[in-house]
Amino acid sequence: MNIESQVQLKPFNTLSLDSIASHFIKVQSVQALQEALLFAETNELNVLLLSGGSNMMLPEQIQALVIAMDIQGIEFLNEDEHSQTLKVGAGQNWHDFVLWTTVQQLYGLQNLALIPGLVGASPVQNIGAYGVEVGEFIQSVEVFDRKLNQVTSILASDCHFTYRHSIFKDDPNRYVITHVIFKLLKFPDLKINYGDLKTAMGDELTAENLQKQVIHIRQSKLPDPKQYPNVGSFFKNPIINQTEFSQLIAKFPNIPHYPQTGNQVKIAAGWLIDQAGWKGKRLDQVGMFEKQALVLVNYANATLTDVQATYHAVQKDVFDTFGVRLEPEPVLFNEFGLIQNH
Ligand code: EPU
């Protein structure tokens, strides 16, 4: 087992925060994962599981064992007339996997092209874009259950997938996702009703073109983390109840909103931030992107403290203007590798 010490995590998190891990290991198999977990237990270290690093905020020092998930592989499982199931390693790059499914003429994930990160993280916050959430195409998730100390499989219906949420968020230290079992379609069922997607598609109503247009729209709005370190949408779109919404829309008739089940309404965080004057605005080296106010960018060598100063200021201005509290999307860790409340 190759445990490294004092490892710089800057290249492993897309916000490019300076962060030194006291202990670090890359795991490429379930067995290696189990050995690493045992090492952590023996040495009384917390475990911080690192996937693509595209949804996390890390402090400058972490006293914990950071386990970088690197289980690869795609395996064909069962098929029927309409669908094909696939078992995919948690360490597989998400976007490359989506592109691969399209080449294989397997459909469903095309709307989710270009989302950063790895396959294993996709069920955690039930990644979603352009009218599709990954949970719709997951059959089950294979995990190492740290509570029961065994490998097990969780059916999608037991994962409780909702907007940017699943059981993996409720109980973050219990499960380590090792593989995801997808059930993809053999014939496309195009979801093109979101925003400007239909117009962008033109007459070419194919899954290949859908994927191409999603990539094009994302590239035109969202900054490339290699150039502008970021974690995608920094805030969730707030979901509020009908009473709160009625008061808000009376004052701000243009607020983009999307009705939800249970008499609730989702409102666009990007619009709130933009209206509060933060689009393209910076506080020192951290700011909200000029083409999409929902994305926070580390423009130089920011630390977690700098990031917090900016996002707290954005939260305050949005709250003072609209009375709505924005909740950050990325997970915040403390110096012992544990998840913190924002
Ligand atoms: N808006 C503004 N100003 C801005 C940004 C947005 O006025 O600076 C307005 C837009 O005009 C639009 C509304 O806000 O009316 C919503 O914006 P957009 O369509 O860009 O989508 P979003 O709600 O901001 C969500 C997801 C994205 C996903 C897109 C497409 C969340 C928090 N974000 O963004 O997810 O790609 O829809 O489906 O749900 C991510 O999670 O990292 C992510 C990029």
Residues whose N, C-alpha, C, O or C-beta is under 5 A from the ligand:
A	BS01	EPU	G128 A129 Y130 G131 V231 G232 S233 F235 K236 N237 P256 A268 G270 W271 D274 K279 K291 Q292 A293 L294
